[in-house]
């Protein structure tokens, strides 16, 4: 199925799109780095349409949520997950454009190895998309260098996107989460540093002023309707944090 509907880009994406087209006339690989929410997928969707690649493109994504987003933006284009490579070998014969969305995931051991096998004999174009191409917790590996030979088109970083009004500004607030339990465990552990009484009192004071629940209530104290996402460090913590949110806002849907 070919896409015929044109893709209109916003002004801030016109320059990156032009640079992407120019780079791909000289190089086979190109990484497009721009802040989350600035429209990276629209830039690629336009490239696909303008170069008549709708039925010759494979898009790799990390999860089904992003897969569904691509399905709405670019109906008919083949979209598969990185994880799916663990269970079946993708057929890329006839594919002329391979898109690696959230390309920093290629740094994962299994996915990276399977991806390298996938493109071992591939000679088409490859576009990588990410807002965070450097894996800071993985020895600062730069995926634009490892997988795209340093060929990079840069859109807007987060400060630029906010200053130009592309993304809304925001407040960054720090909250403490169940601090007393951590202090109790640390003080009870043999050989642990000795916490002074003054320090514990200070921590208790901070806990009373900056708890997760209290920060939520203070920041969302108006009568407006808010849509809020809360990220947790592991799946097993979801119900616990959800209970805190429900106690802070019992009338809200969670």
C-alpha positions in Angstrom: 0.0 0.0 0.0 1.4 3.4 -0.9 0.8 6.6 1.0 -0.5 9.4 -1.1 -1.6 11.9 1.6 1.1 14.6 1.9 2.7 15.3 5.2 2.8 18.9 6.3 5.7 19.9 8.5 5.8 22.7 11.1 8.3 25.5 10.5 10.9 24.2 13.0 11.1 20.9 11.1 11.7 22.3 7.7 15.4 22.8 8.2 16.0 19.3 9.7 14.0 17.7 6.9 16.1 19.4 4.2 19.3 18.4 5.9 18.1 14.8 6.3 17.3 14.6 2.5 20.8 16.1 1.7 22.6 13.7 4.0 20.8 10.7 2.6 21.9 11.6 -1.0 25.5 11.1 0.1 25.3 8.6 3.0 23.3 5.4 3.5 22.9 6.0 7.2 21.7 9.1 9.1 20.6 9.7 12.7 18.1 12.4 13.4 18.3 13.7 17.0 15.7 16.1 18.4 13.8 16.6 21.6 10.8 14.4 22.5 7.6 16.0 21.1 9.3 18.0 18.3 7.9 15.8 15.5 10.7 13.5 14.5 8.3 10.9 13.2 6.6 13.5 11.0 9.9 14.4 9.4 10.5 10.7 8.5 6.9 10.2 7.4 7.3 13.1 4.9 10.6 11.6 3.6 8.8 8.3 3.1 5.9 10.0 1.1 8.1 12.3 -0.9 10.4 9.4 -2.0 7.6 7.0 -2.7 8.8 4.5 -0.1 5.6 3.6 1.6 5.6 -0.1 0.6 9.4 -0.3 0.8 9.9 0.8 4.4 10.3 -1.1 7.6 10.1 0.8 10.9 11.5 -0.8 14.1 10.1 0.4 17.4 10.7 -0.6 21.1 7.0 -1.2 22.0 3.5 -1.5 20.8 2.5 2.0 21.9 4.9 3.6 19.5 4.0 1.0 16.9 0.3 2.1 17.1 1.4 5.7 16.8 3.2 4.9 13.5 0.2 3.0 12.3 -2.0 6.1 12.7 0.6 8.4 11.2 1.6 6.2 8.3 -1.1 3.6 7.5 0.1 0.6 5.5 3.8 0.9 6.4 5.3 -2.2 8.0 6.1 -1.6 11.7 7.8 -4.2 13.8 9.3 -4.3 17.3 12.9 -4.8 18.2 11.8 -7.5 20.6 10.2 -9.4 17.8 13.6 -10.1 16.3 14.2 -12.5 19.3 11.4 -14.8 18.0 11.4 -14.5 14.2 13.7 -13.4 11.5 12.4 -10.3 9.7 12.4 -10.4 5.9 13.8 -7.2 4.6 14.1 -8.2 1.0 12.6 -5.4 -1.1 13.0 -2.9 1.8 14.8 0.3 0.7 14.4 2.3 3.9 14.9 1.0 7.5 13.8 3.3 10.3 15.1 2.7 13.8 12.8 4.6 16.2 14.2 5.3 19.7 17.5 4.0 18.2 19.3 4.2 21.6 17.7 0.8 22.3 20.1 -0.7 19.7 22.7 -0.5 22.5 21.0 -3.3 24.3 23.1 -6.5 24.0 20.4 -8.8 22.5 18.6 -6.3 20.3 21.9 -4.8 19.1 23.3 -8.2 18.0 20.0 -9.2 16.3 19.9 -5.8 14.5 23.5 -6.2 13.2 22.5 -9.6 11.9 19.4 -8.1 10.2 21.4 -5.5 8.3 24.4 -7.7 7.6 23.6 -7.8 3.8 21.3 -4.8 3.6 22.3 -2.0 1.3 19.4 0.4 1.6 19.0 3.6 3.6 18.7 3.7 7.4 17.4 6.5 9.5 17.7 6.4 13.3 15.5 8.6 15.6 16.1 9.5 19.2 16.0 12.4 21.7 18.7 10.6 23.8 21.3 8.9 21.6 23.9 8.7 24.3 23.5 5.9 26.8 24.8 7.7 29.9 24.5 4.7 32.2 26.2 2.4 29.7 29.7 4.0 29.7 28.2 7.0 27.7 28.0 5.0 24.5 27.0 7.2 21.5 24.6 5.3 19.3 25.0 7.8 16.5 28.6 6.7 16.2 28.2 3.0 16.9 25.4 2.5 14.4 25.3 5.6 12.1 28.9 6.4 11.5 28.5 9.8 13.1 26.1 11.0 10.4 23.8 13.2 12.4 21.1 15.7 11.7 20.1 17.7 14.8 16.7 19.3 15.3 15.9 21.1 18.5 17.2 20.2 21.9 14.8 20.7 24.9 15.9 24.3 25.9 15.5 25.4 22.2 12.2 23.7 21.9 10.9 25.5 25.0 12.4 28.9 24.1 10.8 28.7 20.6 7.4 27.8 22.0 7.5 24.3 20.3 7.2 22.6 23.7 5.6 24.1 26.9 7.8 25.2 29.8 7.6 23.2 33.0 8.6 23.2 36.6 11.0 20.6 37.9 10.2 19.6 41.5 12.0 17.2 43.7 10.0 15.0 46.1 11.1 12.4 48.7 9.7 8.9 48.8 9.4 6.9 52.0 12.5 8.4 53.5 12.0 7.2 57.1 12.2 3.5 56.0 15.5 4.1 54.2 16.9 5.8 57.3 15.7 3.0 59.6 17.3 0.3 57.4 20.6 2.3 57.2 20.8 2.8 60.9 20.0 -0.8 61.7 22.5 -2.3 59.3 25.7 -3.5 61.0 28.8 -1.5 60.0 26.7 1.2 58.5 27.7 4.9 59.0 26.3 6.4 62.2 23.6 9.0 61.5 23.7 11.8 64.0 20.5 12.8 65.8 20.6 16.2 64.1 20.8 14.7 60.7 17.9 12.4 61.3 15.8 15.4 62.5 16.7 17.3 59.4 15.7 14.3 57.2 12.4 14.0 59.1 11.7 17.7 58.5 12.5 17.4 54.8 10.3 14.3 54.6 7.3 16.2 56.1 7.8 19.1 53.7 8.7 17.4 50.5 6.9 14.0 50.4 5.6 12.8 47.1 2.0 13.0 48.2 2.4 16.5 49.6 4.1 17.8 46.5 1.3 16.4 44.3 -1.3 18.1 46.4 0.5 21.5 46.4 1.2 21.4 42.6 -2.3 20.3 41.7 -4.3 22.3 44.2 -6.4 24.3 41.7 -9.8 23.3 40.2 -8.5 22.7 36.7 -8.5 19.2 35.1 -5.0 17.8 34.9 -3.6 14.8 33.1 -0.6 13.4 35.0 1.8 10.6 34.3 3.8 9.1 37.2 6.9 7.0 36.4 8.1 4.4 38.9 11.4 2.5 39.0 9.9 -1.0 38.6 6.5 -2.7 37.8 6.1 -4.1 41.3 6.0 -0.5 42.7 3.0 0.6 40.6 0.3 -0.4 43.0 2.1 1.1 46.0 2.5 4.5 44.2 -1.0 4.3 42.8 -2.4 4.0 46.3 -0.5 7.2 47.3 -2.0 9.0 44.4 -5.5 7.7 45.2 -5.1 8.9 48.8 -4.0 12.3 47.6 -6.8 12.7 45.0 -9.6 10.2 45.9 -12.1 11.7 43.5 -9.8 11.4 40.5 -9.6 8.5 38.0 -6.3 6.6 38.3 
